[in-house]
Amino acid sequence: MIAIRLLLLLLASLPGLAAAFDRSDGVQVQCEVERHGERRIAREVWTGSDKTGERHPDLGGAAALVLADKDGWPVIYFDRAIMRSMQITDPHLIDFIFYHECAHATSPHLDEFAANCEAFLELERQGLMTELKERALGFTHRKSRYLPARYGGSGAVFWEKTMSCVESRRAQARLRDDAPRH
């Protein structure tokens, strides 16, 4: 276990490993982050095997997570088997997961609800959030009956709080748009 973690950290510290994420629509995107006035592309590390059903133990059952490299720059780790499975069964999720993790990478202070909110709004800005995809994401989230407390304890609560944030942010944007300009 320690050897695997050391290997992950070693891979994360190698220069030039930033990659582009293949979105479900075939477009390659990257997560750009800024620290202390410097911009970089968050590196991606794909862990585990390609066999569907095998989960990489260092990710704790998560499809993806963000960890800082030795210099404090975020690295997005993806579990290859989980992401491949989602690509087949729930393709609407892979883009959402990428933007959720990118939100954590760009703003490390965000909790899980705020990162979900940012992912949703980014998909909407990109023109990728349709009513059908919104319903599918809601259904997928609600399927999770039990989640850790940081996710609200259940998928239903997780999604409810995500959508509450989305609606709040939309309302704020409408107020800004409607404000008189001088």
LUMKOLZA-839558 format. One record per atom (N, C-alpha, C): y, x, z; residue number from 1. Coordinates in Angstrom, 2 decimals. Layout:
<tidrens>
+---------+---------+---------+-----+
|       v |       u |       w |   n |
+---------+---------+---------+-----+
|       Y |       X |       Z | NUM |
...
+---------+---------+---------+-----+
</tidrens>
This chain:
<tidrens>
+---------+---------+---------+-----+
|       v |       u |       w |   n |
+---------+---------+---------+-----+
|   -1.19 |    0.84 |    0.00 |   1 |
|    0.00 |    0.00 |    0.00 |   1 |
|    1.24 |    0.87 |    0.00 |   1 |
|    1.28 |    1.89 |    0.82 |   2 |
|    2.42 |    2.79 |    0.88 |   2 |
|    2.55 |    3.53 |   -0.45 |   2 |
|    1.42 |    3.93 |   -1.04 |   3 |
|    1.45 |    4.64 |   -2.32 |   3 |
|    2.04 |    3.76 |   -3.41 |   3 |
|    1.71 |    2.47 |   -3.40 |   4 |
|    2.24 |    1.55 |   -4.41 |   4 |
|    3.75 |    1.40 |   -4.23 |   4 |
|    4.19 |    1.24 |   -3.00 |   5 |
|    5.64 |    1.12 |   -2.75 |   5 |
|    6.37 |    2.38 |   -3.18 |   5 |
|    5.79 |    3.55 |   -2.91 |   6 |
|    6.42 |    4.80 |   -3.33 |   6 |
|    6.48 |    4.89 |   -4.85 |   6 |
|    5.42 |    4.43 |   -5.52 |   7 |
|    5.41 |    4.43 |   -6.98 |   7 |
|    6.50 |    3.50 |   -7.52 |   7 |
|    6.65 |    2.31 |   -6.91 |   8 |
|    7.71 |    1.39 |   -7.33 |   8 |
|    9.08 |    2.02 |   -7.17 |   8 |
|    9.30 |    2.68 |   -6.03 |   9 |
|   10.60 |    3.33 |   -5.79 |   9 |
|   10.82 |    4.49 |   -6.76 |   9 |
|    9.76 |    5.24 |   -7.07 |  10 |
|    9.87 |    6.34 |   -8.02 |  10 |
|   10.24 |    5.81 |   -9.40 |  10 |
|    9.55 |    4.76 |   -9.83 |  11 |
|    9.86 |    4.16 |  -11.13 |  11 |
|   11.30 |    3.66 |  -11.17 |  11 |
|   11.75 |    3.07 |  -10.08 |  12 |
|   13.11 |    2.52 |  -10.02 |  12 |
|   14.16 |    3.62 |  -10.07 |  12 |
|   13.82 |    4.82 |   -9.62 |  13 |
|   14.81 |    5.89 |   -9.56 |  13 |
|   14.92 |    6.67 |  -10.87 |  13 |
|   14.01 |    6.45 |  -11.81 |  14 |
|   14.06 |    7.16 |  -13.08 |  14 |
|   15.21 |    6.65 |  -13.93 |  14 |
|   16.00 |    7.54 |  -14.50 |  15 |
|   17.12 |    7.09 |  -15.33 |  15 |
|   16.63 |    6.52 |  -16.65 |  15 |
|   17.45 |    5.63 |  -17.21 |  16 |
|   17.17 |    5.12 |  -18.55 |  16 |
|   16.08 |    4.08 |  -18.63 |  16 |
|   15.70 |    3.47 |  -17.53 |  17 |
|   14.65 |    2.46 |  -17.59 |  17 |
|   15.19 |    1.04 |  -17.69 |  17 |
|   16.49 |    0.89 |  -17.83 |  18 |
|   17.03 |   -0.45 |  -17.99 |  18 |
|   16.44 |   -1.04 |  -19.25 |  18 |
|   16.08 |   -2.29 |  -19.18 |  19 |
|   15.45 |   -2.94 |  -20.32 |  19 |
|   16.15 |   -4.27 |  -20.56 |  19 |
|   15.80 |   -4.87 |  -21.65 |  20 |
|   16.32 |   -6.20 |  -21.93 |  20 |
|   15.23 |   -7.21 |  -21.60 |  20 |
|   15.64 |   -8.31 |  -21.00 |  21 |
|   14.72 |   -9.39 |  -20.65 |  21 |
|   14.57 |  -10.30 |  -21.87 |  21 |
|   13.35 |  -10.64 |  -22.21 |  22 |
|   13.08 |  -11.54 |  -23.32 |  22 |
|   13.12 |  -12.97 |  -22.82 |  22 |
|   14.23 |  -13.65 |  -23.11 |  23 |
|   14.38 |  -15.04 |  -22.72 |  23 |
|   13.40 |  -15.90 |  -23.51 |  23 |
|   13.17 |  -17.13 |  -23.04 |  24 |
|   12.21 |  -18.02 |  -23.68 |  24 |
|   12.60 |  -18.38 |  -25.11 |  24 |
|   13.89 |  -18.24 |  -25.45 |  25 |
|   14.33 |  -18.55 |  -26.81 |  25 |
|   14.29 |  -17.32 |  -27.73 |  25 |
|   13.73 |  -16.21 |  -27.22 |  26 |
|   13.61 |  -15.00 |  -28.01 |  26 |
|   14.80 |  -14.07 |  -27.94 |  26 |
|   15.87 |  -14.49 |  -27.28 |  27 |
|   17.06 |  -13.66 |  -27.15 |  27 |
|   16.85 |  -12.66 |  -26.01 |  27 |
|   17.22 |  -11.42 |  -26.26 |  28 |
|   17.13 |  -10.41 |  -25.21 |  28 |
|   18.46 |  -10.35 |  -24.45 |  28 |
|   18.36 |  -10.37 |  -23.12 |  29 |
|   19.55 |  -10.32 |  -22.27 |  29 |
|   19.36 |   -9.25 |  -21.21 |  29 |
|   20.48 |   -8.82 |  -20.65 |  30 |
|   20.45 |   -7.83 |  -19.58 |  30 |
|   21.33 |   -8.31 |  -18.44 |  30 |
|   21.06 |   -7.81 |  -17.27 |  31 |
|   21.83 |   -8.15 |  -16.09 |  31 |
|   22.79 |   -7.00 |  -15.80 |  31 |
|   24.07 |   -7.24 |  -16.02 |  32 |
|   25.08 |   -6.21 |  -15.79 |  32 |
|   25.63 |   -6.35 |  -14.38 |  32 |
|   25.66 |   -5.24 |  -13.67 |  33 |
|   26.16 |   -5.24 |  -12.29 |  33 |
|   27.28 |   -4.23 |  -12.15 |  33 |
|   28.12 |   -4.47 |  -11.15 |  34 |
|   29.23 |   -3.56 |  -10.88 |  34 |
|   29.19 |   -3.17 |   -9.41 |  34 |
|   29.36 |   -1.89 |   -9.17 |  35 |
|   29.46 |   -1.37 |   -7.82 |  35 |
|   30.56 |   -0.32 |   -7.82 |  35 |
|   31.52 |   -0.45 |   -6.94 |  36 |
|   32.58 |    0.54 |   -6.76 |  36 |
|   33.26 |    0.89 |   -8.09 |  36 |
|   33.52 |   -0.13 |   -8.90 |  37 |
|   34.22 |    0.07 |  -10.16 |  37 |
|   33.37 |    0.59 |  -11.31 |  37 |
|   32.11 |    0.81 |  -11.07 |  38 |
|   31.21 |    1.31 |  -12.12 |  38 |
|   30.27 |    0.17 |  -12.54 |  38 |
|   30.05 |    0.05 |  -13.85 |  39 |
|   29.14 |   -0.98 |  -14.37 |  39 |
|   27.86 |   -0.33 |  -14.88 |  39 |
|   26.76 |   -1.01 |  -14.60 |  40 |
|   25.45 |   -0.58 |  -15.10 |  40 |
|   24.61 |   -1.81 |  -15.41 |  40 |
|   23.56 |   -1.58 |  -16.15 |  41 |
|   22.58 |   -2.62 |  -16.41 |  41 |
|   21.49 |   -2.49 |  -15.34 |  41 |
|   21.18 |   -3.60 |  -14.68 |  42 |
|   20.11 |   -3.56 |  -13.67 |  42 |
|   18.80 |   -3.23 |  -14.38 |  42 |
|   18.11 |   -2.29 |  -13.83 |  43 |
|   16.81 |   -1.93 |  -14.39 |  43 |
|   15.80 |   -3.02 |  -14.09 |  43 |
|   14.81 |   -3.11 |  -14.95 |  44 |
|   13.70 |   -4.04 |  -14.76 |  44 |
|   12.43 |   -3.22 |  -14.63 |  44 |
|   11.61 |   -3.59 |  -13.66 |  45 |
|   10.31 |   -2.97 |  -13.50 |  45 |
|    9.29 |   -4.10 |  -13.49 |  45 |
|    8.33 |   -4.00 |  -14.37 |  46 |
|    7.26 |   -5.00 |  -14.45 |  46 |
|    6.03 |   -4.44 |  -13.75 |  46 |
|    5.55 |   -5.18 |  -12.75 |  47 |
|    4.45 |   -4.69 |  -11.92 |  47 |
|    3.19 |   -5.51 |  -12.17 |  47 |
|    2.09 |   -4.96 |  -11.72 |  48 |
|    0.82 |   -5.69 |  -11.79 |  48 |
|    0.18 |   -5.64 |  -13.16 |  48 |
|   -0.92 |   -6.38 |  -13.24 |  49 |
|   -1.68 |   -6.40 |  -14.49 |  49 |
|   -1.26 |   -7.59 |  -15.33 |  49 |
|   -1.83 |   -7.67 |  -16.51 |  50 |
|   -1.53 |   -8.79 |  -17.41 |  50 |
|   -2.45 |   -9.97 |  -17.16 |  50 |
|   -3.36 |   -9.86 |  -16.22 |  51 |
|   -4.34 |  -10.93 |  -16.00 |  51 |
|   -3.71 |  -12.08 |  -15.24 |  51 |
|   -3.69 |  -13.25 |  -15.86 |  52 |
|   -3.14 |  -14.43 |  -15.23 |  52 |
|   -3.91 |  -14.71 |  -13.95 |  52 |
|   -3.21 |  -15.02 |  -12.89 |  53 |
|   -3.84 |  -15.31 |  -11.61 |  53 |
|   -3.81 |  -14.14 |  -10.65 |  53 |
|   -3.58 |  -12.93 |  -11.15 |  54 |
|   -3.48 |  -11.76 |  -10.27 |  54 |
|   -2.02 |  -11.59 |   -9.88 |  54 |
|   -1.77 |  -11.53 |   -8.58 |  55 |
|   -0.40 |  -11.33 |   -8.10 |  55 |
|   -0.26 |   -9.94 |   -7.53 |  55 |
|    0.88 |   -9.35 |   -7.77 |  56 |
|    1.13 |   -8.00 |   -7.27 |  56 |
|    1.49 |   -8.10 |   -5.80 |  56 |
|    0.75 |   -7.42 |   -4.93 |  57 |
|    0.95 |   -7.59 |   -3.48 |  57 |
|    2.32 |   -7.17 |   -2.97 |  57 |
|    2.97 |   -6.20 |   -3.59 |  58 |
|    4.26 |   -5.74 |   -3.08 |  58 |
|    5.38 |   -6.75 |   -3.29 |  58 |
|    5.16 |   -7.73 |   -4.14 |  59 |
|    6.19 |   -8.75 |   -4.35 |  59 |
|    5.97 |   -9.96 |   -3.46 |  59 |
|    4.96 |   -9.90 |   -2.62 |  60 |
|    4.74 |  -10.96 |   -1.64 |  60 |
|    4.49 |  -12.33 |   -2.24 |  60 |
|    3.92 |  -12.38 |   -3.42 |  61 |
|    3.64 |  -13.65 |   -4.06 |  61 |
|    4.79 |  -14.19 |   -4.88 |  61 |
|    5.92 |  -13.49 |   -4.87 |  62 |
|    7.08 |  -13.93 |   -5.65 |  62 |
|    6.90 |  -13.52 |   -7.11 |  62 |
|    7.51 |  -14.28 |   -8.00 |  63 |
|    7.49 |  -13.94 |   -9.42 |  63 |
|    8.40 |  -12.74 |   -9.68 |  63 |
|    9.45 |  -12.63 |   -8.89 |  64 |
|   10.41 |  -11.54 |   -9.08 |  64 |
|   11.21 |  -11.34 |   -7.80 |  64 |
|   11.79 |  -10.18 |   -7.67 |  65 |
|   12.70 |   -9.91 |   -6.57 |  65 |
|   13.57 |   -8.72 |   -6.92 |  65 |
|   14.63 |   -8.56 |   -6.16 |  66 |
|   15.56 |   -7.45 |   -6.37 |  66 |
|   15.49 |   -6.51 |   -5.18 |  66 |
|   15.37 |   -5.23 |   -5.46 |  67 |
|   15.43 |   -4.19 |   -4.44 |  67 |
|   16.43 |   -3.15 |   -4.91 |  67 |
|   17.04 |   -2.47 |   -3.98 |  68 |
|   17.99 |   -1.41 |   -4.33 |  68 |
|   17.24 |   -0.10 |   -4.53 |  68 |
|   17.68 |    0.68 |   -5.51 |  69 |
|   17.10 |    2.00 |   -5.69 |  69 |
|   17.72 |    2.96 |   -4.67 |  69 |
|   17.37 |    4.22 |   -4.75 |  70 |
|   17.83 |    5.20 |   -3.75 |  70 |
|   19.35 |    5.37 |   -3.74 |  70 |
|   20.01 |    5.00 |   -4.84 |  71 |
|   21.46 |    5.12 |   -4.92 |  71 |
|   22.17 |    3.78 |   -4.67 |  71 |
|   21.41 |    2.75 |   -4.30 |  72 |
|   21.99 |    1.45 |   -3.99 |  72 |
|   22.14 |    0.52 |   -5.17 |  72 |
|   21.68 |    0.91 |   -6.35 |  73 |
|   21.76 |    0.04 |   -7.52 |  73 |
|   20.57 |   -0.91 |   -7.55 |  73 |
|   20.80 |   -2.15 |   -7.92 |  74 |
|   19.71 |   -3.12 |   -7.91 |  74 |
|   18.72 |   -2.91 |   -9.05 |  74 |
|   17.46 |   -3.13 |   -8.71 |  75 |
|   16.37 |   -3.09 |   -9.67 |  75 |
|   15.65 |   -4.43 |   -9.56 |  75 |
|   15.42 |   -5.07 |  -10.69 |  76 |
|   14.71 |   -6.35 |  -10.69 |  76 |
|   13.24 |   -6.07 |  -10.97 |  76 |
|   12.39 |   -6.46 |  -10.03 |  77 |
|   10.94 |   -6.32 |  -10.17 |  77 |
|   10.36 |   -7.66 |  -10.58 |  77 |
|    9.56 |   -7.66 |  -11.63 |  78 |
|    8.88 |   -8.86 |  -12.09 |  78 |
|    7.39 |   -8.67 |  -11.95 |  78 |
|    6.70 |   -9.71 |  -11.47 |  79 |
|    5.25 |   -9.71 |  -11.43 |  79 |
|    4.76 |  -10.16 |  -12.80 |  79 |
|    4.16 |   -9.24 |  -13.52 |  80 |
|    3.74 |   -9.47 |  -14.91 |  80 |
|    2.81 |  -10.68 |  -15.04 |  80 |
|    1.83 |  -10.80 |  -14.16 |  81 |
|    0.86 |  -11.90 |  -14.27 |  81 |
|    1.51 |  -13.25 |  -14.01 |  81 |
|    2.35 |  -13.32 |  -13.00 |  82 |
|    3.00 |  -14.60 |  -12.68 |  82 |
|    3.94 |  -15.01 |  -13.82 |  82 |
|    4.72 |  -14.07 |  -14.30 |  83 |
|    5.67 |  -14.39 |  -15.38 |  83 |
|    4.92 |  -14.79 |  -16.65 |  83 |
|    3.82 |  -14.13 |  -16.96 |  84 |
|    3.03 |  -14.48 |  -18.14 |  84 |
|    2.47 |  -15.90 |  -18.00 |  84 |
|    1.98 |  -16.21 |  -16.81 |  85 |
|    1.45 |  -17.54 |  -16.56 |  85 |
|    2.55 |  -18.60 |  -16.73 |  85 |
|    3.73 |  -18.32 |  -16.20 |  86 |
|    4.84 |  -19.27 |  -16.33 |  86 |
|    5.28 |  -19.44 |  -17.78 |  86 |
|    5.22 |  -18.35 |  -18.52 |  87 |
|    5.59 |  -18.41 |  -19.92 |  87 |
|    4.70 |  -19.43 |  -20.65 |  87 |
|    3.46 |  -19.54 |  -20.21 |  88 |
|    2.50 |  -20.45 |  -20.83 |  88 |
|    2.66 |  -21.87 |  -20.27 |  88 |
|    2.74 |  -21.99 |  -18.95 |  89 |
|    2.72 |  -23.32 |  -18.33 |  89 |
|    4.09 |  -23.92 |  -18.05 |  89 |
|    5.06 |  -23.10 |  -17.70 |  90 |
|    6.40 |  -23.57 |  -17.33 |  90 |
|    7.46 |  -22.68 |  -17.98 |  90 |
|    7.56 |  -22.69 |  -19.32 |  91 |
|    8.48 |  -21.75 |  -19.97 |  91 |
|    9.94 |  -21.92 |  -19.55 |  91 |
|   10.29 |  -23.10 |  -19.05 |  92 |
|   11.66 |  -23.33 |  -18.60 |  92 |
|   12.01 |  -22.47 |  -17.38 |  92 |
|   11.00 |  -21.99 |  -16.70 |  93 |
|   11.24 |  -21.22 |  -15.47 |  93 |
|   11.60 |  -19.77 |  -15.68 |  93 |
|   11.12 |  -19.15 |  -16.76 |  94 |
|   11.32 |  -17.70 |  -16.86 |  94 |
|   12.79 |  -17.33 |  -16.99 |  94 |
|   13.54 |  -18.12 |  -17.75 |  95 |
|   14.98 |  -17.84 |  -17.87 |  95 |
|   15.67 |  -18.07 |  -16.54 |  95 |
|   15.30 |  -19.15 |  -15.86 |  96 |
|   15.88 |  -19.48 |  -14.57 |  96 |
|   15.63 |  -18.35 |  -13.57 |  96 |
|   14.42 |  -17.82 |  -13.55 |  97 |
|   14.07 |  -16.74 |  -12.63 |  97 |
|   14.90 |  -15.49 |  -12.95 |  97 |
|   15.02 |  -15.17 |  -14.24 |  98 |
|   15.83 |  -13.99 |  -14.60 |  98 |
|   17.26 |  -14.14 |  -14.08 |  98 |
|   17.89 |  -15.28 |  -14.35 |  99 |
|   19.28 |  -15.47 |  -13.93 |  99 |
|   19.41 |  -15.59 |  -12.41 |  99 |
|   18.39 |  -16.12 |  -11.74 | 100 |
|   18.38 |  -16.17 |  -10.27 | 100 |
|   18.39 |  -14.74 |   -9.71 | 100 |
|   17.51 |  -13.89 |  -10.23 | 101 |
|   17.44 |  -12.51 |   -9.74 | 101 |
|   18.69 |  -11.73 |  -10.13 | 101 |
|   19.23 |  -12.01 |  -11.32 | 102 |
|   20.47 |  -11.35 |  -11.73 | 102 |
|   21.61 |  -11.73 |  -10.78 | 102 |
|   21.62 |  -12.98 |  -10.33 | 103 |
|   22.63 |  -13.41 |   -9.36 | 103 |
|   22.51 |  -12.59 |   -8.07 | 103 |
|   21.28 |  -12.38 |   -7.61 | 104 |
|   21.08 |  -11.53 |   -6.42 | 104 |
|   21.54 |  -10.10 |   -6.70 | 104 |
|   21.25 |   -9.59 |   -7.90 | 105 |
|   21.62 |   -8.21 |   -8.25 | 105 |
|   23.14 |   -8.04 |   -8.31 | 105 |
|   23.83 |   -9.03 |   -8.86 | 106 |
|   25.28 |   -8.90 |   -9.00 | 106 |
|   26.02 |   -9.23 |   -7.71 | 106 |
|   25.42 |  -10.10 |   -6.89 | 107 |
|   26.05 |  -10.51 |   -5.62 | 107 |
|   24.99 |  -10.51 |   -4.52 | 107 |
|   24.71 |   -9.36 |   -3.93 | 108 |
|   23.63 |   -9.25 |   -2.95 | 108 |
|   23.76 |  -10.16 |   -1.74 | 108 |
|   24.95 |  -10.66 |   -1.46 | 109 |
|   25.17 |  -11.53 |   -0.30 | 109 |
|   24.67 |  -12.96 |   -0.53 | 109 |
|   24.35 |  -13.33 |   -1.76 | 110 |
|   23.94 |  -14.71 |   -2.04 | 110 |
|   22.62 |  -15.06 |   -1.37 | 110 |
|   22.57 |  -16.26 |   -0.79 | 111 |
|   21.28 |  -16.75 |   -0.29 | 111 |
|   20.52 |  -17.35 |   -1.46 | 111 |
|   19.31 |  -17.86 |   -1.19 | 112 |
|   18.45 |  -18.38 |   -2.25 | 112 |
|   19.05 |  -19.60 |   -2.95 | 112 |
|   19.75 |  -20.45 |   -2.20 | 113 |
|   20.35 |  -21.65 |   -2.79 | 113 |
|   21.48 |  -21.26 |   -3.74 | 113 |
|   22.32 |  -20.33 |   -3.30 | 114 |
|   23.44 |  -19.90 |   -4.13 | 114 |
|   22.96 |  -19.16 |   -5.37 | 114 |
|   21.89 |  -18.37 |   -5.25 | 115 |
|   21.34 |  -17.68 |   -6.42 | 115 |
|   20.76 |  -18.70 |   -7.41 | 115 |
|   20.10 |  -19.73 |   -6.89 | 116 |
|   19.61 |  -20.81 |   -7.76 | 116 |
|   20.77 |  -21.49 |   -8.45 | 116 |
|   21.81 |  -21.77 |   -7.70 | 117 |
|   23.00 |  -22.43 |   -8.23 | 117 |
|   23.60 |  -21.59 |   -9.36 | 117 |
|   23.76 |  -20.30 |   -9.13 | 118 |
|   24.31 |  -19.41 |  -10.16 | 118 |
|   23.43 |  -19.40 |  -11.39 | 118 |
|   22.11 |  -19.36 |  -11.20 | 119 |
|   21.18 |  -19.37 |  -12.34 | 119 |
|   21.34 |  -20.64 |  -13.16 | 119 |
|   21.40 |  -21.77 |  -12.48 | 120 |
|   21.56 |  -23.05 |  -13.15 | 120 |
|   22.86 |  -23.07 |  -13.96 | 120 |
|   23.95 |  -22.68 |  -13.32 | 121 |
|   25.25 |  -22.71 |  -13.98 | 121 |
|   25.32 |  -21.72 |  -15.15 | 121 |
|   24.68 |  -20.57 |  -15.01 | 122 |
|   24.66 |  -19.61 |  -16.11 | 122 |
|   23.87 |  -20.17 |  -17.30 | 122 |
|   22.74 |  -20.80 |  -17.03 | 123 |
|   21.99 |  -21.42 |  -18.12 | 123 |
|   22.82 |  -22.51 |  -18.79 | 123 |
|   23.58 |  -23.24 |  -18.00 | 124 |
|   24.46 |  -24.27 |  -18.54 | 124 |
|   25.55 |  -23.63 |  -19.41 | 124 |
|   26.18 |  -22.55 |  -18.94 | 125 |
|   27.21 |  -21.85 |  -19.72 | 125 |
|   26.66 |  -21.31 |  -21.04 | 125 |
|   25.40 |  -20.89 |  -21.00 | 126 |
|   24.76 |  -20.33 |  -22.19 | 126 |
|   24.29 |  -21.43 |  -23.16 | 126 |
|   24.43 |  -22.69 |  -22.75 | 127 |
|   23.98 |  -23.80 |  -23.59 | 127 |
|   22.48 |  -24.02 |  -23.55 | 127 |
|   21.84 |  -23.48 |  -22.51 | 128 |
|   20.38 |  -23.55 |  -22.40 | 128 |
|   19.90 |  -24.61 |  -21.41 | 128 |
|   20.82 |  -25.28 |  -20.73 | 129 |
|   20.41 |  -26.27 |  -19.74 | 129 |
|   20.55 |  -27.66 |  -20.35 | 129 |
|   19.44 |  -28.20 |  -20.74 | 130 |
|   19.41 |  -29.56 |  -21.25 | 130 |
|   18.98 |  -30.50 |  -20.14 | 130 |
|   19.14 |  -31.79 |  -20.36 | 131 |
|   18.68 |  -32.76 |  -19.36 | 131 |
|   17.18 |  -32.64 |  -19.14 | 131 |
|   16.43 |  -32.40 |  -20.21 | 132 |
|   14.98 |  -32.24 |  -20.10 | 132 |
|   14.63 |  -31.01 |  -19.28 | 132 |
|   15.32 |  -29.90 |  -19.52 | 133 |
|   15.05 |  -28.68 |  -18.75 | 133 |
|   15.45 |  -28.84 |  -17.30 | 133 |
|   16.54 |  -29.55 |  -17.05 | 134 |
|   16.96 |  -29.81 |  -15.67 | 134 |
|   15.88 |  -30.60 |  -14.93 | 134 |
|   15.36 |  -31.63 |  -15.57 | 135 |
|   14.29 |  -32.43 |  -14.95 | 135 |
|   13.04 |  -31.59 |  -14.73 | 135 |
|   12.70 |  -30.76 |  -15.71 | 136 |
|   11.52 |  -29.89 |  -15.59 | 136 |
|   11.68 |  -28.90 |  -14.44 | 136 |
|   12.87 |  -28.30 |  -14.32 | 137 |
|   13.11 |  -27.38 |  -13.22 | 137 |
|   13.02 |  -28.09 |  -11.87 | 137 |
|   13.60 |  -29.28 |  -11.81 | 138 |
|   13.51 |  -30.07 |  -10.57 | 138 |
|   12.08 |  -30.38 |  -10.22 | 138 |
|   11.30 |  -30.80 |  -11.21 | 139 |
|    9.88 |  -31.11 |  -10.98 | 139 |
|    9.13 |  -29.87 |  -10.50 | 139 |
|    9.37 |  -28.75 |  -11.18 | 140 |
|    8.68 |  -27.50 |  -10.81 | 140 |
|    9.02 |  -27.10 |   -9.38 | 140 |
|   10.30 |  -27.19 |   -9.02 | 141 |
|   10.69 |  -26.83 |   -7.65 | 141 |
|   10.06 |  -27.78 |   -6.63 | 141 |
|   10.10 |  -29.06 |   -6.92 | 142 |
|    9.59 |  -30.07 |   -5.97 | 142 |
|    8.08 |  -29.97 |   -5.77 | 142 |
|    7.36 |  -29.36 |   -6.71 | 143 |
|    5.90 |  -29.20 |   -6.57 | 143 |
|    5.55 |  -28.32 |   -5.38 | 143 |
|    6.45 |  -27.42 |   -5.02 | 144 |
|    6.19 |  -26.51 |   -3.89 | 144 |
|    6.41 |  -27.27 |   -2.59 | 144 |
|    5.33 |  -27.58 |   -1.94 | 145 |
|    5.44 |  -28.36 |   -0.72 | 145 |
|    5.96 |  -27.55 |    0.46 | 145 |
|    5.43 |  -26.35 |    0.61 | 146 |
|    5.81 |  -25.52 |    1.76 | 146 |
|    6.39 |  -24.21 |    1.26 | 146 |
|    7.59 |  -23.93 |    1.71 | 147 |
|    8.26 |  -22.67 |    1.37 | 147 |
|    8.82 |  -22.06 |    2.65 | 147 |
|    9.08 |  -20.75 |    2.62 | 148 |
|    9.71 |  -20.13 |    3.79 | 148 |
|   11.08 |  -20.77 |    4.08 | 148 |
|   11.54 |  -20.63 |    5.29 | 149 |
|   12.79 |  -21.25 |    5.74 | 149 |
|   13.98 |  -20.87 |    4.86 | 149 |
|   14.00 |  -19.64 |    4.36 | 150 |
|   15.15 |  -19.23 |    3.54 | 150 |
|   15.27 |  -20.04 |    2.25 | 150 |
|   14.19 |  -20.78 |    1.90 | 151 |
|   14.19 |  -21.67 |    0.73 | 151 |
|   14.30 |  -23.13 |    1.16 | 151 |
|   14.56 |  -23.38 |    2.42 | 152 |
|   14.72 |  -24.74 |    2.90 | 152 |
|   13.45 |  -25.38 |    3.41 | 152 |
|   12.33 |  -24.67 |    3.39 | 153 |
|   11.08 |  -25.20 |    3.94 | 153 |
|   10.21 |  -25.94 |    2.94 | 153 |
|   10.81 |  -26.47 |    1.89 | 154 |
|   10.02 |  -27.16 |    0.85 | 154 |
|   10.77 |  -27.06 |   -0.48 | 154 |
|   10.04 |  -27.26 |   -1.54 | 155 |
|   10.64 |  -27.24 |   -2.87 | 155 |
|   11.66 |  -28.34 |   -3.05 | 155 |
|   11.38 |  -29.51 |   -2.44 | 156 |
|   12.32 |  -30.64 |   -2.56 | 156 |
|   13.67 |  -30.29 |   -1.94 | 156 |
|   13.65 |  -29.70 |   -0.76 | 157 |
|   14.90 |  -29.30 |   -0.10 | 157 |
|   15.58 |  -28.18 |   -0.89 | 157 |
|   14.79 |  -27.23 |   -1.37 | 158 |
|   15.32 |  -26.12 |   -2.15 | 158 |
|   16.08 |  -26.67 |   -3.37 | 158 |
|   15.47 |  -27.60 |   -4.09 | 159 |
|   16.11 |  -28.14 |   -5.28 | 159 |
|   17.31 |  -29.02 |   -4.92 | 159 |
|   17.18 |  -29.80 |   -3.86 | 160 |
|   18.30 |  -30.66 |   -3.43 | 160 |
|   19.53 |  -29.82 |   -3.10 | 160 |
|   19.34 |  -28.73 |   -2.37 | 161 |
|   20.46 |  -27.87 |   -2.01 | 161 |
|   21.00 |  -27.12 |   -3.23 | 161 |
|   20.12 |  -26.77 |   -4.16 | 162 |
|   20.55 |  -26.14 |   -5.40 | 162 |
|   21.47 |  -27.09 |   -6.16 | 162 |
|   21.04 |  -28.33 |   -6.33 | 163 |
|   21.83 |  -29.29 |   -7.11 | 163 |
|   23.10 |  -29.69 |   -6.38 | 163 |
|   23.08 |  -29.70 |   -5.07 | 164 |
|   24.29 |  -29.96 |   -4.30 | 164 |
|   25.33 |  -28.88 |   -4.59 | 164 |
|   24.90 |  -27.65 |   -4.63 | 165 |
|   25.79 |  -26.53 |   -4.96 | 165 |
|   26.30 |  -26.67 |   -6.39 | 165 |
|   25.41 |  -26.99 |   -7.33 | 166 |
|   25.81 |  -27.15 |   -8.73 | 166 |
|   26.88 |  -28.23 |   -8.85 | 166 |
|   26.66 |  -29.37 |   -8.22 | 167 |
|   27.63 |  -30.47 |   -8.29 | 167 |
|   28.96 |  -30.07 |   -7.65 | 167 |
|   28.92 |  -29.35 |   -6.56 | 168 |
|   30.13 |  -28.89 |   -5.89 | 168 |
|   30.91 |  -27.95 |   -6.80 | 168 |
|   30.21 |  -27.02 |   -7.42 | 169 |
|   30.86 |  -26.06 |   -8.32 | 169 |
|   31.43 |  -26.76 |   -9.56 | 169 |
|   30.72 |  -27.75 |  -10.07 | 170 |
|   31.24 |  -28.52 |  -11.21 | 170 |
|   32.52 |  -29.25 |  -10.81 | 170 |
|   32.53 |  -29.85 |   -9.61 | 171 |
|   33.72 |  -30.57 |   -9.12 | 171 |
|   34.89 |  -29.61 |   -8.97 | 171 |
|   34.65 |  -28.42 |   -8.44 | 172 |
|   35.72 |  -27.42 |   -8.30 | 172 |
|   36.27 |  -27.04 |   -9.67 | 172 |
|   35.39 |  -26.89 |  -10.65 | 173 |
|   35.83 |  -26.53 |  -12.00 | 173 |
|   36.67 |  -27.65 |  -12.61 | 173 |
|   36.28 |  -28.90 |  -12.38 | 174 |
|   37.06 |  -30.03 |  -12.90 | 174 |
|   38.45 |  -30.05 |  -12.27 | 174 |
|   38.52 |  -29.79 |  -10.95 | 175 |
|   39.82 |  -29.75 |  -10.28 | 175 |
|   40.71 |  -28.65 |  -10.86 | 175 |
|   40.13 |  -27.48 |  -11.10 | 176 |
|   40.90 |  -26.38 |  -11.70 | 176 |
|   41.38 |  -26.76 |  -13.09 | 176 |
|   40.49 |  -27.39 |  -13.85 | 177 |
|   40.86 |  -27.79 |  -15.23 | 177 |
|   41.94 |  -28.86 |  -15.25 | 177 |
|   41.94 |  -29.73 |  -14.25 | 178 |
|   42.91 |  -30.83 |  -14.18 | 178 |
|   44.20 |  -30.46 |  -13.49 | 178 |
|   44.26 |  -29.29 |  -12.87 | 179 |
|   45.47 |  -28.88 |  -12.13 | 179 |
|   46.63 |  -28.67 |  -13.10 | 179 |
|   47.83 |  -29.11 |  -12.67 | 180 |
|   49.01 |  -28.90 |  -13.54 | 180 |
|   49.26 |  -27.42 |  -13.74 | 180 |
|   49.69 |  -27.08 |  -14.92 | 181 |
|   49.97 |  -25.66 |  -15.24 | 181 |
|   51.48 |  -25.48 |  -15.32 | 181 |
|   51.93 |  -24.39 |  -14.77 | 182 |
|   53.39 |  -24.12 |  -14.77 | 182 |
|   53.72 |  -23.04 |  -15.73 | 182 |
+---------+---------+---------+-----+
</tidrens>
